Amino acid sequence: GAVVSQHPSRVICKSGTSVKIECRSLDFQATTMFWYRQFPKQSLMLMATSNEGSKATYEQGVEKDKFLINHASLTLSTLTVTSAHPEDSSFYICSARPPSGRSNEQFFGPGTRLTVL
Amino acid sequence: ELKVEQNPLFLSMQEGKNYTIYCNYSTTSDRLYWYRQDPGKSLESLFVLLSNGAVKQEGRLMASLDTKARLSTLHITAAVHDLSATYFCAPDDDNDMRFGAGTRLTVKP
């Protein structure tokens, strides 16, 4: 159980275009999903927390107009990188947390590698 | 804000040796997670530690949590090459989970 998928796994786009990444919880409902970004040889940095049916909460320094997050259902959250630039190239990882349970454990997707040319 | 210090950041070990990775954090978190990441991959959950004094073991890895000292350890016993990866600790303070910088472990024959 507790499987999270991401699509696409890799994407290459031209500078100035927008890219949408999907995160799905396959076998559980997730009221909360998280989006992380990881640059090479660095740790994961939380970008935003996404709650179903409400606006996402962004971490300090993350531009909400550039990284649009939509959590339209209990099993799907999307991250849209708008007007992408080469510095947005990174590994984007989502995670989802089931609504109940003492552990509060997050289950991670396989990640999306974005390359902006 | 929850701060996490993990050390060492780089660890090169000989096969068969033992070593410990340390994770210090700044708040009174009583939940902490350890993850493994292989190059180009996402995170793999290793341990979920939910209380002070929690100790969990899986194969050659053992994790512990001391919430009073705000410290978790990941102990490697008789390392093998397959353990080469980056290991992250992540304490969770009231649903605010933050990652350590990671420890890049290389196990050499």
Interface residues (C-beta under 8 A of the other chain):
Chain A: K41 Q42 S43 L44 M45 L46 I93 R102 S103 N104 E105 Q106 F107 F108 G109 P110 G111 R113
Chain B: R31 Y33 Y35 G40 K41 S42 L43 S45 V48 L50 F88 D92 N95 M97 R98 F99 G100 A101 G102 R104
